């Protein structure tokens, strides 16, 4: 990770994340207790 991000990481989280969630490109909630659990589609074959 670069030592300095233009505008800061906080700006990205505060401004970009809500837009991605609004557009349906980023989840707002997860159904499982962890991201590694069986509810994660990427882990369905294991």
PQR file with spaces between the fields and no chain letter, atoms N, CA, C, O and H, PARSE charges and radii, in Angstrom:
ATOM       1  N    UNK     1       0.851   -1.173    0.000 -0.4000 1.5000
ATOM       2  CA   UNK     1       0.000    0.000    0.000 -0.0000 2.0000
ATOM       3  C    UNK     1       0.892    1.229    0.000  0.5500 1.7000
ATOM       4  O    UNK     1       1.874    1.283    0.740 -0.5500 1.4000
ATOM       5  N    UNK     2       0.565    2.206   -0.812 -0.4000 1.5000
ATOM       6  CA   UNK     2       1.393    3.416   -0.842 -0.0000 2.0000
ATOM       7  C    UNK     2       1.341    4.139    0.499  0.5500 1.7000
ATOM       8  O    UNK     2       0.350    4.040    1.223 -0.5500 1.4000
ATOM       9  H    UNK     2      -0.232    2.162   -1.414  0.4000 1.0000
ATOM      10  N    UNK     3       2.410    4.867    0.831 -0.4000 1.5000
ATOM      11  CA   UNK     3       2.441    5.566    2.109 -0.0000 2.0000
ATOM      12  C    UNK     3       1.407    6.681    2.222  0.5500 1.7000
ATOM      13  O    UNK     3       1.040    7.074    3.329 -0.5500 1.4000
ATOM      14  H    UNK     3       3.215    4.947    0.243  0.4000 1.0000
ATOM      15  N    UNK     4       0.937    7.190    1.092 -0.4000 1.5000
ATOM      16  CA   UNK     4      -0.048    8.276    1.118 -0.0000 2.0000
ATOM      17  C    UNK     4      -1.028    8.084   -0.021  0.5500 1.7000
ATOM      18  O    UNK     4      -0.628    7.933   -1.175 -0.5500 1.4000
ATOM      19  H    UNK     4       1.236    6.871    0.193  0.4000 1.0000
ATOM      20  N    UNK     5      -2.291    8.089    0.298 -0.4000 1.5000
ATOM      21  CA   UNK     5      -3.323    8.005   -0.725 -0.0000 2.0000
ATOM      22  C    UNK     5      -3.889    9.400   -0.967  0.5500 1.7000
ATOM      23  O    UNK     5      -4.246   10.095   -0.016 -0.5500 1.4000
ATOM      24  H    UNK     5      -2.616    8.212    1.236  0.4000 1.0000
ATOM      25  N    UNK     6      -3.974    9.817   -2.234 -0.4000 1.5000
ATOM      26  CA   UNK     6      -4.551   11.135   -2.513 -0.0000 2.0000
ATOM      27  C    UNK     6      -5.962   11.242   -1.946  0.5500 1.7000
ATOM      28  O    UNK     6      -6.817   10.408   -2.242 -0.5500 1.4000
ATOM      29  H    UNK     6      -3.684    9.253   -3.006  0.4000 1.0000
ATOM      30  N    UNK     7      -6.198   12.233   -1.159 -0.4000 1.5000
ATOM      31  CA   UNK     7      -7.520   12.423   -0.569 -0.0000 2.0000
ATOM      32  C    UNK     7      -7.750   11.590    0.676  0.5500 1.7000
ATOM      33  O    UNK     7      -8.676   11.865    1.440 -0.5500 1.4000
ATOM      34  H    UNK     7      -5.503   12.910   -0.918  0.4000 1.0000
ATOM      35  N    UNK     8      -6.943   10.599    0.889 -0.4000 1.5000
ATOM      36  CA   UNK     8      -7.045    9.786    2.087 -0.0000 2.0000
ATOM      37  C    UNK     8      -7.973    8.606    1.949  0.5500 1.7000
ATOM      38  O    UNK     8      -8.959    8.647    1.214 -0.5500 1.4000
ATOM      39  H    UNK     8      -6.191   10.376    0.268  0.4000 1.0000
ATOM      40  N    UNK     9      -7.646    7.573    2.656 -0.4000 1.5000
ATOM      41  CA   UNK     9      -8.464    6.377    2.654 -0.0000 2.0000
ATOM      42  C    UNK     9      -9.832    6.644    3.270  0.5500 1.7000
ATOM      43  O    UNK     9     -10.834    6.075    2.837 -0.5500 1.4000
ATOM      44  H    UNK     9      -6.844    7.540    3.253  0.4000 1.0000
ATOM      45  N    UNK    10      -9.873    7.501    4.269 -0.4000 1.5000
ATOM      46  CA   UNK    10     -11.143    7.824    4.906 -0.0000 2.0000
ATOM      47  C    UNK    10     -12.117    8.446    3.911  0.5500 1.7000
ATOM      48  O    UNK    10     -13.312    8.152    3.949 -0.5500 1.4000
ATOM      49  H    UNK    10      -9.059    7.963    4.621  0.4000 1.0000
ATOM      50  N    UNK    11     -11.613    9.311    3.014 -0.4000 1.5000
ATOM      51  CA   UNK    11     -12.482    9.909    1.999 -0.0000 2.0000
ATOM      52  C    UNK    11     -13.072    8.838    1.089  0.5500 1.7000
ATOM      53  O    UNK    11     -14.248    8.893    0.730 -0.5500 1.4000
ATOM      54  H    UNK    11     -10.643    9.550    2.984  0.4000 1.0000
ATOM      55  N    UNK    12     -12.257    7.883    0.728 -0.4000 1.5000
ATOM      56  CA   UNK    12     -12.734    6.797   -0.135 -0.0000 2.0000
ATOM      57  C    UNK    12     -13.835    6.015    0.566  0.5500 1.7000
ATOM      58  O    UNK    12     -14.881    5.738   -0.021 -0.5500 1.4000
ATOM      59  H    UNK    12     -11.302    7.839    1.020  0.4000 1.0000
ATOM      60  N    UNK    13     -13.597    5.666    1.813 -0.4000 1.5000
ATOM      61  CA   UNK    13     -14.584    4.889    2.566 -0.0000 2.0000
ATOM      62  C    UNK    13     -15.848    5.699    2.791  0.5500 1.7000
ATOM      63  O    UNK    13     -16.954    5.169    2.687 -0.5500 1.4000
ATOM      64  H    UNK    13     -12.748    5.891    2.290  0.4000 1.0000
ATOM      65  N    UNK    14     -15.693    6.973    3.098 -0.4000 1.5000
ATOM      66  CA   UNK    14     -16.857    7.809    3.406 -0.0000 2.0000
ATOM      67  C    UNK    14     -17.682    8.179    2.185  0.5500 1.7000
ATOM      68  O    UNK    14     -18.888    8.392    2.304 -0.5500 1.4000
ATOM      69  H    UNK    14     -14.794    7.403    3.182  0.4000 1.0000
ATOM      70  N    UNK    15     -17.060    8.263    1.007 -0.4000 1.5000
ATOM      71  CA   UNK    15     -17.766    8.772   -0.169 -0.0000 2.0000
ATOM      72  C    UNK    15     -17.998    7.724   -1.250  0.5500 1.7000
ATOM      73  O    UNK    15     -19.059    7.712   -1.875 -0.5500 1.4000
ATOM      74  H    UNK    15     -16.079    8.090    0.910  0.4000 1.0000
ATOM      75  N    UNK    16     -17.040    6.857   -1.478 -0.4000 1.5000
ATOM      76  CA   UNK    16     -17.170    5.880   -2.565 -0.0000 2.0000
ATOM      77  C    UNK    16     -17.990    4.670   -2.132  0.5500 1.7000
ATOM      78  O    UNK    16     -18.846    4.202   -2.882 -0.5500 1.4000
ATOM      79  H    UNK    16     -16.179    6.867   -0.970  0.4000 1.0000
ATOM      80  N    UNK    17     -17.736    4.161   -0.932 -0.4000 1.5000
ATOM      81  CA   UNK    17     -18.457    2.975   -0.453 -0.0000 2.0000
ATOM      82  C    UNK    17     -19.976    3.166   -0.480  0.5500 1.7000
ATOM      83  O    UNK    17     -20.674    2.278   -0.970 -0.5500 1.4000
ATOM      84  H    UNK    17     -17.041    4.542   -0.322  0.4000 1.0000
ATOM      85  N    UNK    18     -20.522    4.284    0.023 -0.4000 1.5000
ATOM      86  CA   UNK    18     -21.984    4.449   -0.028 -0.0000 2.0000
ATOM      87  C    UNK    18     -22.533    4.465   -1.457  0.5500 1.7000
ATOM      88  O    UNK    18     -23.633    3.968   -1.702 -0.5500 1.4000
ATOM      89  H    UNK    18     -19.955    5.005    0.421  0.4000 1.0000
ATOM      90  N    UNK    19     -21.785    5.027   -2.392 -0.4000 1.5000
ATOM      91  CA   UNK    19     -22.242    5.026   -3.780 -0.0000 2.0000
ATOM      92  C    UNK    19     -22.276    3.614   -4.344  0.5500 1.7000
ATOM      93  O    UNK    19     -23.236    3.230   -5.012 -0.5500 1.4000
ATOM      94  H    UNK    19     -20.892    5.431   -2.193  0.4000 1.0000
ATOM      95  N    UNK    20     -21.232    2.844   -4.078 -0.4000 1.5000
ATOM      96  CA   UNK    20     -21.203    1.464   -4.556 -0.0000 2.0000
ATOM      97  C    UNK    20     -22.341    0.649   -3.947  0.5500 1.7000
ATOM      98  O    UNK    20     -22.932   -0.193   -4.623 -0.5500 1.4000
ATOM      99  H    UNK    20     -20.452    3.156   -3.535  0.4000 1.0000
ATOM     100  N    UNK    21     -22.648    0.891   -2.679 -0.4000 1.5000
ATOM     101  CA   UNK    21     -23.757    0.195   -2.039 -0.0000 2.0000
ATOM     102  C    UNK    21     -25.091    0.627   -2.643  0.5500 1.7000
ATOM     103  O    UNK    21     -25.977   -0.202   -2.852 -0.5500 1.4000
ATOM     104  H    UNK    21     -22.168    1.575   -2.129  0.4000 1.0000
ATOM     105  N    UNK    22     -25.232    1.897   -2.917 -0.4000 1.5000
ATOM     106  CA   UNK    22     -26.470    2.413   -3.514 -0.0000 2.0000
ATOM     107  C    UNK    22     -26.699    1.815   -4.896  0.5500 1.7000
ATOM     108  O    UNK    22     -27.835    1.525   -5.271 -0.5500 1.4000
ATOM     109  H    UNK    22     -24.512    2.570   -2.747  0.4000 1.0000
ATOM     110  N    UNK    23     -25.622    1.632   -5.650 -0.4000 1.5000
ATOM     111  CA   UNK    23     -25.716    1.080   -7.005 -0.0000 2.0000
ATOM     112  C    UNK    23     -25.805   -0.441   -7.003  0.5500 1.7000
ATOM     113  O    UNK    23     -25.918   -1.051   -8.066 -0.5500 1.4000
ATOM     114  H    UNK    23     -24.700    1.868   -5.345  0.4000 1.0000
ATOM     115  N    UNK    24     -25.756   -1.058   -5.832 -0.4000 1.5000
ATOM     116  CA   UNK    24     -25.856   -2.507   -5.747 -0.0000 2.0000
ATOM     117  C    UNK    24     -24.578   -3.239   -6.074  0.5500 1.7000
ATOM     118  O    UNK    24     -24.604   -4.443   -6.330 -0.5500 1.4000
ATOM     119  H    UNK    24     -25.664   -0.563   -4.969  0.4000 1.0000
ATOM     120  N    UNK    25     -23.458   -2.538   -6.072 -0.4000 1.5000
ATOM     121  CA   UNK    25     -22.174   -3.147   -6.402 -0.0000 2.0000
ATOM     122  C    UNK    25     -21.394   -3.597   -5.166  0.5500 1.7000
ATOM     123  O    UNK    25     -20.377   -4.281   -5.283 -0.5500 1.4000
ATOM     124  H    UNK    25     -23.436   -1.560   -5.864  0.4000 1.0000
ATOM     125  N    UNK    26     -21.866   -3.217   -4.003 -0.4000 1.5000
ATOM     126  CA   UNK    26     -21.208   -3.584   -2.751 -0.0000 2.0000
ATOM     127  C    UNK    26     -22.289   -3.896   -1.732  0.5500 1.7000
ATOM     128  O    UNK    26     -23.251   -3.141   -1.590 -0.5500 1.4000
ATOM     129  H    UNK    26     -22.692   -2.661   -3.907  0.4000 1.0000
ATOM     130  N    UNK    27     -22.136   -4.991   -1.032 -0.4000 1.5000
ATOM     131  CA   UNK    27     -23.141   -5.397   -0.049 -0.0000 2.0000
ATOM     132  C    UNK    27     -23.196   -4.420    1.117  0.5500 1.7000
ATOM     133  O    UNK    27     -22.205   -3.783    1.473 -0.5500 1.4000
ATOM     134  H    UNK    27     -21.354   -5.604   -1.147  0.4000 1.0000
ATOM     135  N    UNK    28     -24.379   -4.326    1.693 -0.4000 1.5000
ATOM     136  CA   UNK    28     -24.534   -3.533    2.906 -0.0000 2.0000
ATOM     137  C    UNK    28     -24.581   -4.434    4.131  0.5500 1.7000
ATOM     138  O    UNK    28     -24.267   -4.002    5.240 -0.5500 1.4000
ATOM     139  H    UNK    28     -25.184   -4.844    1.403  0.4000 1.0000
ATOM     140  N    UNK    29     -24.979   -5.704    3.925 -0.4000 1.5000
ATOM     141  CA   UNK    29     -25.052   -6.682    5.015 -0.0000 2.0000
ATOM     142  C    UNK    29     -24.615   -8.033    4.472  0.5500 1.7000
ATOM     143  O    UNK    29     -24.671   -8.287    3.269 -0.5500 1.4000
ATOM     144  H    UNK    29     -25.235   -6.055    3.024  0.4000 1.0000
ATOM     145  N    UNK    30     -24.183   -8.885    5.375 -0.4000 1.5000
ATOM     146  CA   UNK    30     -23.797  -10.245    5.028 -0.0000 2.0000
ATOM     147  C    UNK    30     -24.678  -11.207    5.807  0.5500 1.7000
ATOM     148  O    UNK    30     -24.997  -10.967    6.971 -0.5500 1.4000
ATOM     149  H    UNK    30     -24.137   -8.679    6.352  0.4000 1.0000
ATOM     150  N    UNK    31     -25.067  -12.293    5.159 -0.4000 1.5000
ATOM     151  CA   UNK    31     -25.992  -13.229    5.791 -0.0000 2.0000
ATOM     152  C    UNK    31     -25.315  -14.110    6.832  0.5500 1.7000
ATOM     153  O    UNK    31     -25.961  -14.514    7.798 -0.5500 1.4000
ATOM     154  H    UNK    31     -24.807  -12.488    4.213  0.4000 1.0000
ATOM     155  N    UNK    32     -24.044  -14.417    6.665 -0.4000 1.5000
ATOM     156  CA   UNK    32     -23.343  -15.278    7.612 -0.0000 2.0000
ATOM     157  C    UNK    32     -22.662  -14.485    8.706  0.5500 1.7000
ATOM     158  O    UNK    32     -22.619  -13.255    8.685 -0.5500 1.4000
ATOM     159  H    UNK    32     -23.519  -14.089    5.879  0.4000 1.0000
ATOM     160  N    UNK    33     -22.126  -15.237    9.672 -0.4000 1.5000
ATOM     161  CA   UNK    33     -21.403  -14.584   10.766 -0.0000 2.0000
ATOM     162  C    UNK    33     -20.019  -14.120   10.328  0.5500 1.7000
ATOM     163  O    UNK    33     -19.488  -13.149   10.868 -0.5500 1.4000
ATOM     164  H    UNK    33     -22.161  -16.236    9.689  0.4000 1.0000
ATOM     165  N    UNK    34     -19.425  -14.822    9.336 -0.4000 1.5000
ATOM     166  CA   UNK    34     -18.102  -14.443    8.839 -0.0000 2.0000
ATOM     167  C    UNK    34     -18.131  -14.439    7.317  0.5500 1.7000
ATOM     168  O    UNK    34     -19.036  -15.012    6.710 -0.5500 1.4000
ATOM     169  H    UNK    34     -19.856  -15.610    8.897  0.4000 1.0000
ATOM     170  N    UNK    35     -17.159  -13.803    6.707 -0.4000 1.5000
ATOM     171  CA   UNK    35     -17.064  -13.781    5.247 -0.0000 2.0000
ATOM     172  C    UNK    35     -16.534  -15.110    4.716  0.5500 1.7000
ATOM     173  O    UNK    35     -16.661  -15.386    3.523 -0.5500 1.4000
ATOM     174  H    UNK    35     -16.424  -13.337    7.200  0.4000 1.0000
ATOM     175  N    UNK    36     -15.946  -15.936    5.573 -0.4000 1.5000
ATOM     176  CA   UNK    36     -15.368  -17.201    5.145 -0.0000 2.0000
ATOM     177  C    UNK    36     -16.333  -18.361    5.297  0.5500 1.7000
ATOM     178  O    UNK    36     -16.012  -19.485    4.910 -0.5500 1.4000
ATOM     179  H    UNK    36     -15.843  -15.712    6.543  0.4000 1.0000
ATOM     180  N    UNK    37     -17.486  -18.112    5.842 -0.4000 1.5000
ATOM     181  CA   UNK    37     -18.441  -19.185    6.105 -0.0000 2.0000
ATOM     182  C    UNK    37     -19.069  -19.737    4.847  0.5500 1.7000
ATOM     183  O    UNK    37     -18.826  -19.224    3.754 -0.5500 1.4000
ATOM     184  H    UNK    37     -17.746  -17.199    6.156  0.4000 1.0000
ATOM     185  N    UNK    38     -19.872  -20.774    4.984 -0.4000 1.5000
ATOM     186  CA   UNK    38     -20.503  -21.419    3.819 -0.0000 2.0000
ATOM     187  C    UNK    38     -21.490  -20.520    3.090  0.5500 1.7000
ATOM     188  O    UNK    38     -21.869  -20.823    1.958 -0.5500 1.4000
ATOM     189  H    UNK    38     -20.070  -21.190    5.871  0.4000 1.0000
ATOM     190  N    UNK    39     -21.914  -19.426    3.703 -0.4000 1.5000
ATOM     191  CA   UNK    39     -22.847  -18.523    3.025 -0.0000 2.0000
ATOM     192  C    UNK    39     -22.140  -17.693    1.955  0.5500 1.7000
ATOM     193  O    UNK    39     -22.796  -17.044    1.140 -0.5500 1.4000
ATOM     194  H    UNK    39     -21.606  -19.180    4.622  0.4000 1.0000
ATOM     195  N    UNK    40     -20.804  -17.711    1.952 -0.4000 1.5000
ATOM     196  CA   UNK    40     -20.030  -16.996    0.938 -0.0000 2.0000
ATOM     197  C    UNK    40     -20.001  -17.855   -0.317  0.5500 1.7000
ATOM     198  O    UNK    40     -19.496  -18.976   -0.270 -0.5500 1.4000
ATOM     199  H    UNK    40     -20.271  -18.238    2.614  0.4000 1.0000
ATOM     200  N    UNK    41     -20.533  -17.361   -1.452 -0.4000 1.5000
ATOM     201  CA   UNK    41     -20.594  -18.163   -2.680 -0.0000 2.0000
ATOM     202  C    UNK    41     -19.228  -18.633   -3.150  0.5500 1.7000
ATOM     203  O    UNK    41     -19.132  -19.681   -3.789 -0.5500 1.4000
ATOM     204  H    UNK    41     -20.943  -16.450   -1.489  0.4000 1.0000
ATOM     205  N    UNK    42     -18.183  -17.898   -2.856 -0.4000 1.5000
ATOM     206  CA   UNK    42     -16.836  -18.310   -3.289 -0.0000 2.0000
ATOM     207  C    UNK    42     -16.366  -19.544   -2.526  0.5500 1.7000
ATOM     208  O    UNK    42     -15.449  -20.226   -2.982 -0.5500 1.4000
ATOM     209  H    UNK    42     -18.261  -17.047   -2.338  0.4000 1.0000
ATOM     210  N    UNK    43     -16.958  -19.844   -1.395 -0.4000 1.5000
ATOM     211  CA   UNK    43     -16.552  -20.997   -0.605 -0.0000 2.0000
ATOM     212  C    UNK    43     -17.520  -22.161   -0.745  0.5500 1.7000
ATOM     213  O    UNK    43     -17.414  -23.133    0.002 -0.5500 1.4000
ATOM     214  H    UNK    43     -17.703  -19.289   -1.024  0.4000 1.0000
ATOM     215  N    UNK    44     -18.456  -22.090   -1.674 -0.4000 1.5000
ATOM     216  CA   UNK    44     -19.511  -23.104   -1.755 -0.0000 2.0000
ATOM     217  C    UNK    44     -18.980  -24.458   -2.203  0.5500 1.7000
ATOM     218  O    UNK    44     -19.611  -25.478   -1.926 -0.5500 1.4000
ATOM     219  H    UNK    44     -18.543  -21.300   -2.281  0.4000 1.0000
ATOM     220  N    UNK    45     -17.844  -24.499   -2.883 -0.4000 1.5000
ATOM     221  CA   UNK    45     -17.301  -25.768   -3.364 -0.0000 2.0000
ATOM     222  C    UNK    45     -16.377  -26.447   -2.376  0.5500 1.7000
ATOM     223  O    UNK    45     -15.861  -27.525   -2.670 -0.5500 1.4000
ATOM     224  H    UNK    45     -17.331  -23.671   -3.108  0.4000 1.0000
ATOM     225  N    UNK    46     -16.150  -25.855   -1.214 -0.4000 1.5000
ATOM     226  CA   UNK    46     -15.224  -26.463   -0.255 -0.0000 2.0000
ATOM     227  C    UNK    46     -15.932  -27.120    0.881  0.5500 1.7000
ATOM     228  O    UNK    46     -15.288  -27.675    1.771 -0.5500 1.4000
ATOM     229  H    UNK    46     -16.569  -24.979   -0.976  0.4000 1.0000
